[in-house]
Amino acid sequence: MHTALEIRGLTKRFGDKVAVDAVDLTVPRGSFYGLVGQNGAGKTTTLSMAVGLLRPDGGTATIFGADVWADPDRAKGLVGVLPDGLAMPERLTGREVLTYLGLLRGMPRRVVEERAAELLAVLELDTAGKALVIEYSTGMRKKIGLATALLHAPRLLVLDEPFEAVDPVSAATIKTILRGFVAGGGSIVLSSHVMALVEQLCDHVAVVDAGTVVAAGPLDQVRGDRSLEDTFVALVGGQDKEIKELSWLSN
Ligand SMILES: Nc1ncnc2c1ncn2[C@@H]1O[C@H](COP(=O)(O)OP(=O)(O)OP(=O)(O)O)[C@@H](O)[C@H]1O
């Protein structure tokens, strides 16, 4: 039985900077995996390489046994991706974006139309489905991005900051969809800065710091008897740093 996502030695340099340094990560089938790390830790770079959006300098990523770079067609059919800062065709409506992407994937038009209508309704984008993407708010863009990731019924979802800029009502809807996806046998990897959210949703977690994984495994194992936030701060060394006050801000 293959794992949902297997990352081995993934490495990426930008000039002299090693953004991702030989990262290993095993996402078990059926798990809800959270990736946490400070700004610039390497989460987006790791996830982009893992799904075939960014070519690594070294290492491999396999999705249910399909190598993302050697066997991209099979790998990409199995995964739905919500990338960071997703570029959308701005002059299409939400519904047209879904139709366009569904047809590009070779799905029958009838199936695409049915699923698009359902996704727009569930994500409360019915009205917005008729508006151009250029008119969408950041949160609405996240939601239509999530709809495009779900459209082909993938077995693994890789979501970069899916809750960023999403209002609490929409966030609750998205959480229900994601929990349902996992309950139905799907696997999810998401990145987030929000520890409470990761604790609420995920059963596995990896802490990324300066391009390396400093802790990974089942949530309870990683955090022990502490909160994830305390564990995170202790792991990435924030507690030792002296926090300078901005004296000019106080009267
Ligand atoms: N295209 C690029 N060119 C140069 N440097 C880059 C590029 N993309 C990322 N980096 C650098 O690589 C490092 C990791 O960035 P990455 O976006 O993966 O971090 P992140 O953990 O996703 O951060 P955030 O939480 O802020 O989204 C950072 O130092 C970033 O500045």
The ligand as an SDF file (V2000), in Angstrom:
LIG
                    3D

 31 33  0  0  0  0  0  0  0  0999 V2000
   11.2830   32.4290   -6.2940 N   0  0  0  0  0  0  0  0  0  0  0  0
   12.0930   32.6790   -5.2590 C   0  0  0  0  0  0  0  0  0  0  0  0
   13.2610   33.3240   -5.4300 N   0  0  0  0  0  0  0  0  0  0  0  0
   14.1010   33.5510   -4.3930 C   0  0  0  0  0  0  0  0  0  0  0  0
   13.8650   33.1770   -3.1340 N   0  0  0  0  0  0  0  0  0  0  0  0
   12.7180   32.5280   -2.8900 C   0  0  0  0  0  0  0  0  0  0  0  0
   11.7620   32.2470   -3.9270 C   0  0  0  0  0  0  0  0  0  0  0  0
   10.7230   31.5890   -3.3850 N   0  0  0  0  0  0  0  0  0  0  0  0
   10.9900   31.4730   -2.0710 C   0  0  0  0  0  0  0  0  0  0  0  0
   12.1780   32.0250   -1.7640 N   0  0  0  0  0  0  0  0  0  0  0  0
   12.8290   32.0360   -0.4450 C   0  0  0  0  0  0  0  0  0  0  0  0
   12.8200   30.7170    0.0470 O   0  0  0  0  0  0  0  0  0  0  0  0
   12.5370   30.7040    1.4470 C   0  0  0  0  0  0  0  0  0  0  0  0
   11.3190   29.8320    1.7130 C   0  0  0  0  0  0  0  0  0  0  0  0
   10.1400   30.4900    1.1920 O   0  0  0  0  0  0  0  0  0  0  0  0
    8.6920   29.8410    1.2470 P   0  0  0  0  0  0  0  0  0  0  0  0
    7.7910   30.7450    0.4830 O   0  0  0  0  0  0  0  0  0  0  0  0
    8.7760   28.4360    0.8660 O   0  0  0  0  0  0  0  0  0  0  0  0
    8.3720   29.9380    2.8120 O   0  0  0  0  0  0  0  0  0  0  0  0
    6.9750   29.7130    3.5750 P   0  0  0  0  0  0  0  0  0  0  0  0
    7.3120   28.8240    4.7270 O   0  0  0  0  0  0  0  0  0  0  0  0
    5.9410   29.2720    2.6280 O   0  0  0  0  0  0  0  0  0  0  0  0
    6.6650   31.1810    4.1080 O   0  0  0  0  0  0  0  0  0  0  0  0
    5.2720   31.9410    4.3920 P   0  0  0  0  0  0  0  0  0  0  0  0
    4.7500   31.3260    5.6410 O   0  0  0  0  0  0  0  0  0  0  0  0
    5.7080   33.3590    4.5920 O   0  0  0  0  0  0  0  0  0  0  0  0
    4.3990   31.7340    3.1920 O   0  0  0  0  0  0  0  0  0  0  0  0
   12.3740   32.1670    1.8640 C   0  0  0  0  0  0  0  0  0  0  0  0
   13.5910   32.6230    2.3850 O   0  0  0  0  0  0  0  0  0  0  0  0
   12.0440   32.8600    0.5630 C   0  0  0  0  0  0  0  0  0  0  0  0
   12.4940   34.1870    0.6130 O   0  0  0  0  0  0  0  0  0  0  0  0
  1  2  1  0
  2  3  1  0
  2  7  2  0
  3  4  2  0
  4  5  1  0
  5  6  2  0
  6  7  1  0
  6 10  1  0
  7  8  1  0
  8  9  2  0
  9 10  1  0
 10 11  1  0
 11 12  1  0
 11 30  1  0
 12 13  1  0
 13 14  1  0
 13 28  1  0
 14 15  1  0
 15 16  1  0
 16 17  2  0
 16 18  1  0
 16 19  1  0
 19 20  1  0
 20 21  2  0
 20 22  1  0
 20 23  1  0
 23 24  1  0
 24 25  2  0
 24 26  1  0
 24 27  1  0
 28 29  1  0
 28 30  1  0
 30 31  1  0
M  END
$$$$
